[in-house]
């Protein structure tokens, strides 16, 4: 492997978080209406959710079916998520509207940035790494980076919608490499979604690093950091 010259980051779930976590709120509500959800069920559902949003065949099909009908899309997603928790599909259909409505009306998270992210980005910039953000968002997000006071660190940001390619597809990573001006062997990618970030980065020849502060992917077959403070040692 060549010396790392560029480090690219995922945005949502890595640099930018929501608190409380949507999955935790979802499971809490399901438990409160009397359904038994074990820790094993919760973790399995989180894995499924990460896979679903890694531009899976399921989400591609759902987007075509609901085509702008956000209420229908999220109600269907709620049904799928209940099934992933081990709820029978018949009961999941019955509960989907109630729970989807609850999440829409009462889930109002705040944006949170891990405080050790800023010292890391400062260190990486001073160390002259090329830094970029590559996200599966539909639209460009420079204003989001300004809001969280990170725009000053990155050479570029890239949304999947700008190139009609979404992680783990190779095209979005290849475009990220073009913007960074580095080869895949010289570039590291850091993200929290194993199925989108790690699989996609590895498929494209980048060095993948999983950001996993809650130990969600305990059997990940790649480098793992639980905090951003661990990255400088990994770069050595």
C-alpha positions in Angstrom: 0.0 0.0 0.0 1.3 3.5 -0.9 1.5 6.1 1.7 -1.9 7.6 2.5 -2.2 11.1 1.0 -6.0 11.7 1.2 -8.7 10.9 3.7 -12.3 11.0 2.7 -15.2 10.9 5.2 -18.8 9.9 5.2 -21.1 12.6 6.5 -24.3 11.4 8.3 -23.6 8.9 11.1 -19.9 9.7 10.9 -19.1 13.4 11.1 -22.7 14.5 11.7 -25.1 12.6 14.1 -28.7 12.9 15.3 -29.4 12.6 19.0 -31.3 10.8 20.1 -30.7 8.0 17.6 -33.8 7.2 15.5 -33.3 3.5 16.0 -33.3 3.8 19.8 -36.4 5.9 19.7 -38.1 3.5 17.4 -37.3 0.5 19.6 -38.3 2.3 22.8 -41.8 3.0 21.3 -42.2 -0.6 20.2 -41.3 -1.8 23.7 -43.6 0.7 25.3 -46.6 -0.7 23.4 -45.9 -4.1 24.8 -43.8 -5.9 22.3 -40.7 -7.8 23.5 -37.5 -6.7 21.7 -34.3 -8.2 22.8 -30.8 -6.7 22.5 -30.1 -9.2 19.8 -33.3 -8.1 17.9 -32.2 -4.5 18.2 -28.7 -5.1 16.8 -30.1 -7.3 14.0 -32.5 -4.5 13.1 -29.7 -1.9 13.1 -27.7 -4.0 10.7 -30.7 -4.3 8.4 -31.3 -0.6 8.5 -27.7 0.1 7.6 -27.9 -2.4 4.8 -31.2 -0.9 3.5 -29.8 2.6 3.3 -26.7 1.4 1.5 -28.5 1.9 -1.7 -29.8 -1.7 -1.4 -32.1 -3.3 -4.0 -34.9 -2.9 -1.5 -34.6 0.8 -1.2 -34.2 1.2 -4.9 -37.5 -0.7 -5.5 -39.3 1.2 -2.7 -38.2 4.6 -4.2 -39.7 3.5 -7.6 -42.9 2.3 -6.0 -43.5 5.4 -3.8 -42.0 7.9 -6.2 -42.2 11.1 -4.1 -44.9 9.7 -1.8 -42.9 10.3 1.4 -45.7 9.2 3.8 -46.1 5.9 1.9 -42.3 5.4 1.8 -41.8 5.9 5.5 -44.8 3.8 6.4 -43.4 1.0 4.3 -40.0 1.5 5.8 -41.6 1.2 9.3 -43.2 -2.1 8.3 -39.9 -3.4 7.1 -38.1 -2.2 10.2 -40.7 -4.0 12.4 -40.1 -7.2 10.5 -36.4 -6.8 11.0 -37.0 -6.6 14.8 -38.7 -10.0 14.6 -42.3 -8.8 14.4 -44.6 -11.0 12.3 -45.4 -9.3 9.0 -49.1 -9.2 9.6 -48.7 -7.4 12.9 -46.0 -5.1 11.3 -48.6 -4.0 8.7 -51.1 -3.3 11.4 -48.6 -1.2 13.4 -46.8 0.6 10.6 -49.2 3.6 10.3 -49.3 4.3 14.0 -45.5 4.1 14.5 -44.7 5.9 11.4 -47.0 8.8 12.4 -45.4 8.8 15.9 -41.9 9.1 14.5 -42.9 11.8 12.0 -44.7 13.9 14.7 -42.5 13.4 17.8 -39.0 12.5 16.6 -37.2 15.8 16.5 -33.5 15.1 17.0 -30.7 17.6 17.4 -27.6 17.6 15.3 -24.5 16.4 17.2 -20.8 16.4 16.2 -18.4 14.2 18.1 -16.1 16.7 19.8 -13.0 14.7 19.0 -13.7 15.2 15.3 -12.5 18.8 15.3 -9.0 18.1 16.8 -8.6 15.3 14.3 -9.5 17.4 11.3 -7.2 20.1 12.5 -4.4 17.6 12.8 -5.0 16.1 9.4 -5.1 19.5 7.7 -1.9 20.6 9.4 -0.4 17.3 8.3 -1.3 18.2 4.7 -3.6 15.3 4.0 -6.2 16.0 1.3 -9.6 15.9 3.0 -13.0 15.4 1.4 -16.5 14.3 2.2 -18.4 11.7 0.1 -22.1 11.2 1.1 -25.1 9.3 -0.3 -27.1 12.5 -0.1 -29.2 13.5 -3.1 -28.2 17.2 -3.0 -25.0 19.1 -2.4 -24.6 20.0 1.3 -22.0 22.8 1.7 -24.4 24.6 4.0 -24.5 21.6 6.3 -20.7 21.7 6.6 -20.9 25.4 7.4 -23.4 24.8 10.1 -21.2 22.3 11.9 -18.1 24.4 11.3 -16.3 21.9 9.1 -16.3 23.6 5.7 -12.8 25.0 6.3 -11.2 21.6 6.5 -12.3 20.0 3.3 -11.0 20.4 -0.3 -14.4 19.2 -1.6 -17.7 17.5 -0.7 -19.6 15.2 -3.0 -23.2 14.0 -2.9 -24.3 10.8 -4.7 -27.1 12.7 -6.5 -24.4 14.8 -8.2 -23.0 11.8 -10.1 -26.1 9.5 -9.9 -24.1 7.0 -8.0 -24.5 5.9 -4.4 -22.2 4.0 -2.1 -21.3 1.1 -2.3 -21.2 1.8 -6.1 -17.7 2.4 -7.5 -18.5 5.5 -9.5 -19.1 7.8 -6.5 -15.7 6.7 -5.0 -13.9 7.1 -8.3 -15.3 10.6 -8.6 -14.1 11.3 -5.1 -10.6 10.2 -6.1 -10.7 12.5 -9.1 -11.6 15.5 -6.8 -9.0 14.5 -4.3 -6.3 14.1 -7.0 -5.0 10.8 -5.5 -5.0 7.2 -6.4 -7.2 4.6 -4.6 -4.1 3.1 -3.0 -3.2 6.5 -1.6 -6.7 7.2 -0.2 -8.5 6.2 3.0 -12.2 6.2 3.5 -13.9 6.5 6.9 -17.6 5.8 7.5 -20.0 4.2 9.9 -22.0 2.0 7.5 -20.3 -1.3 6.9 -22.4 -2.1 3.8 -22.1 1.2 2.1 -18.8 2.6 3.3 -16.5 -0.4 3.9 -17.8 -2.6 1.1 -17.8 0.3 -1.3 -14.4 1.7 -0.4 -12.8 -1.8 -0.5 -14.4 -2.6 -3.9 -13.0 0.7 -5.2 -9.5 0.0 -3.9 -9.5 2.6 -1.1 -8.3 1.7 2.4 -11.5 1.3 4.5 -11.9 2.3 8.2 -15.1 1.7 10.1 -16.1 4.4 12.6 -18.1 2.3 15.1 -18.4 4.1 18.5 -21.2 1.8 19.7 -19.6 -1.5 18.6 -22.5 -2.3 16.2 -20.3 -4.3 13.8 -18.3 -6.4 16.2 -17.1 -8.9 13.5 -16.1 -6.2 10.9 -13.2 -7.5 8.7 -11.4 -4.1 8.5 -9.7 -1.5 10.6 -12.1 -0.1 13.2 -12.0 3.0 15.3 -14.4 3.8 18.2 -13.3 7.5 18.4 -11.6 9.9 16.0 -8.8 10.2 18.5 -7.7 6.7 17.4 -7.0 7.6 13.8 -3.6 9.3 14.0 -2.2 6.1 15.5 -3.7 4.1 12.8 -2.1 6.3 10.2 1.3 5.5 11.5 
